Amino acid sequence: MRASNEKIIIIDFGSPMNKVLTRKIRELNVYSKLVPPSITAEEIKNMRPKGIVLGASPESVYTNKSPKPDPKIFELDVPILGVCYGLQLITQFYGGVVDDTKQNEFGIVEVKADSRNKLFNGLPVYNTAHMRHGDRVKEAPPGFFFLLIHRAVRLLPLALRKNRFLVFNSIPKWKQLKTVMIFYGIFYMIYVDVTVNGR
Ligand SMILES: NC(=O)CC[C@H](N)C(=O)O
């Protein structure tokens, strides 16, 4: 397979899952680099990545000690994907609500996809996903909506989407589309790798 010269930056907020994520992206023949949260938006910009992934963490976004990225990364013209903690960071940054479910959940759960979205073409509406969390996105930020919902915990999304983050509704260029597909691929791998329909 031909390797591309595209690059994805993954910000590591402390979960071992971020290393798995980095490897998974490389298996897609896309160079990926794991970086610490202290990296600045300017440094990321200079690396000219195709996308940024905000990774997982054992911490909770609403505590003082939780690691935060340089807020200026949200101003870069680069697609961003949040995984677990990363998703919760995006939620918090854009005015949504993240809270503690008071029950840790670990393992395989059933999720329901928004089947109208092309992302889920060819996949069953109900699927299984691998999760590890105690927090949830209680309310999506304005302009964001849920793509995949875990039925057991009401309003726990596995994905939030807004055009700025995953340019799916307006795709002017093939390259951008490819980035989006890579992102969605990651999303699936991280959450559905251990499942029958993972890809
Ligand atoms: N997997 C994660 O990144 C978990 C994020 C956060 N610690 C939670 O409990 O929800």
The ligand as an SDF file (V2000), in Angstrom:
LIG
                    3D

 10  9  0  0  0  0  0  0  0  0999 V2000
  -12.0980    7.4390   28.1880 N   0  0  0  0  0  0  0  0  0  0  0  0
  -11.9540    8.6660   28.6300 C   0  0  0  0  0  0  0  0  0  0  0  0
  -11.2550    9.5150   28.0570 O   0  0  0  0  0  0  0  0  0  0  0  0
  -12.6780    9.0020   29.8880 C   0  0  0  0  0  0  0  0  0  0  0  0
  -12.8520   10.4810   30.1250 C   0  0  0  0  0  0  0  0  0  0  0  0
  -13.2950   10.7830   31.5350 C   0  0  0  0  0  0  0  0  0  0  0  0
  -12.2480   10.4450   32.4500 N   0  0  0  0  0  0  0  0  0  0  0  0
  -14.5650   10.0180   31.8670 C   0  0  0  0  0  0  0  0  0  0  0  0
  -14.6000    9.3210   32.8310 O   0  0  0  0  0  0  0  0  0  0  0  0
  -15.5680   10.1210   31.1740 O   0  0  0  0  0  0  0  0  0  0  0  0
  1  2  1  0
  2  3  2  0
  2  4  1  0
  4  5  1  0
  5  6  1  0
  6  7  1  0
  6  8  1  0
  8  9  2  0
  8 10  1  0
M  END
$$$$
